[in-house]
Amino acid sequence: VTKASLRVVGILFAALLLLAVGIALPLILRAGPSSLYLIANGPAALLEGSDGSSVAAAMYQIDREENLVGLLDAESGKLLWLAEPLPGGSYADAMAAGDGIVYVASGTDLMAYNLSDGSLAWQATMPDLLNYGEQTLLVTAGRVLTNNLDQSIQAYDAASGGLMWSRRIDGYDRDLHLIGDS
């Protein structure tokens, strides 16, 4: 037995040990079926409040294979709340916030979650998926605006989710743009 062959055996043993620990450690540390294996998975919104900053984010719960929305304390990273899974197993397409509410578009669903506890304030159905753009969900002046794939723009009441107006647009613009204080 040469030093080179012992070195190869040692390296293989170390690699197998690392692989075994990498697989076994999460199973050992797992606290049971209700444990939270969460990863950030999509849009997020930084929220400034009187009690500090927080981050609303789309998350994926690995052990349950569910997409959710949650709120994290921006300084400590502590999970403040986790909402019920998004409908139909879909993921969050866009997120915005305003006046104590986190707004999330997921598929054709538009949902509003109370910032205080993550409870669902209201849910509305959009006519189509959101458009492919940077800014397709916008909160302003008591309205939630959506830019949809069917080339329409909707305004929903930010407090109730009721449809205020809907317009089909000529041409093709993927983003919503605010002009002034509209």
N, C-alpha and C positions, 0 to 999 in steps of 0.2 A: 504494500500500500504506500503510495507516494503522497507527498505533501499536497500536490496539485489535485489528486483525486479526493483527499480529505477536505480540501477547500471547496470543491464542487459539491460534495455531499453536504457540507456545512451550509453553503449558500442555498441549496435546495431545501434543506430542513428549515432554515430561517424563512424562506419564501412560503413554505407550507404552513408554518406556524403563524405567520402574519395573515395568511388567507383564512386559516381556521379561527383566529381571534376576530378578524373582520366580520366573519359570518356569525360566530357564536356570541360575541359581546353584545350586539343589539338585542339578541334573544334573551340573554341573561339579564340585561338592564331593563328590559321591558316590564312595565308595571302591570300588565294584564291587558284584557281586551279593550279597556277604556283609555289606554294611554294615548298621548297625542304625539304622533310623528307627523309634524307639519313642515311643509316647505312653501316658500313664497312661489306663487305660480300665476303671474299676470300683473295686472295694473295695481297701483297703489296710490294713496292720496295722503299727503302730509297735512295734518290738522293742527292749527294753533288755537289753544284755548286758554282760559284764565288760570287753569291749574296745570299748564305745561303743554308740551307737544305730544301728539300721538300719531300713529300711522295706521290707516285703514288699508288692508291688503287682501288680495285674493290669495287663497291658500289651498293646498292640496293635502288631505290627510291620508298618508300612505297606508296605514293599517286598515282603513275602512274604504279606501279608494273613492273618496268624496271630495268635491270642490266646495269650498266654503269662503265666507268673508269673515275676517276677524279684525280686532283692534289691538294694537300693541302700544305700550308706553315707549315713546321714542328714546328716552334716556336709559331705562333699565332693560328694555326688550321684553318685559313681562306681558304675557297675554292677558288683556283686560276682559275681552269677551270673544266668543265664537258663535256666529249665527248658525241657523239650521242649514243643511246642505242646499246648494243651488238646485233649482228645479230641473228635472230631466237629466241629471248627471252632467249638465253642461258646465262650462267654465265662464269666468267673468271676462267679458270683452272690453269693458271700459268702466271707469269709476270716477266719481266726482263727489264733492261734499259742499254743504252749505247749511247754515241755520240749524245746527244740531242733528243733521241727517246725512247719512252716507248713501249715495245713489249708485246702483250697480246695474249695468246692462249685461244680460246673459241670454244668448240666443235671441228670441223675440220678447223676452221678459224684461221689464224695467221694474226694479225693486228699490224701496226706500227703507233703510234700517235706522232705528233710533241710535244716535251716537252714545247715549247714556248706558244702554244695556244690550244693544244688538238685536232687539226685537223688531220684527217686520212691521213697519208703519203702514205701508201700502204696496200693492203690486199692480202693474198695468201691462197690457199686451201691446207691443209695437207692431206696426204693419209688416215689418220685415226685419232682418238682421241689421246691425249697424253697418254703415259704409266702411270701406277700407281707408282710413285716414288717421291723422294724428289726433285731431280734436273732433270727435263725433258725438260726444256727450258733454253738455255744458249746463251749468247752473247759474242763473242770473235773474235778478229782480223777481223772485218768487216763482220762477219757471224753470223747468228742466227741459232742455232742448235736445232733440236727437236728429241725427242725419242718417237716413237709412238707405240700404242698397236699392230700394225701389225708386230712388231719386225723389224722396219726400223728406220734409222737415216737419217735426211735430213739436208742439209746446204743451207740456203737461204742468198742471198746477203742482208746485213743489210741496205743498202741505197735504194735498189729498190724492194726487195722482190722476185727477180728472183731466181729460183731454181738453185743452183750451182752444187750440187750432191746429190745422194740418195743411200744408201746402206742397204741391208737386213743383219741383224746380225744373226749369229748362236748362239744358247744358249738364255739365258734370263737374261738381265740386265735391271733393271728399271731406272737407273740413268745415267746421262752423267757425265763423269770425264775428267777434263783437266789435261794434263801432260805437265809441263813446261810452255812456253809462247804460246802454240798453239792457 
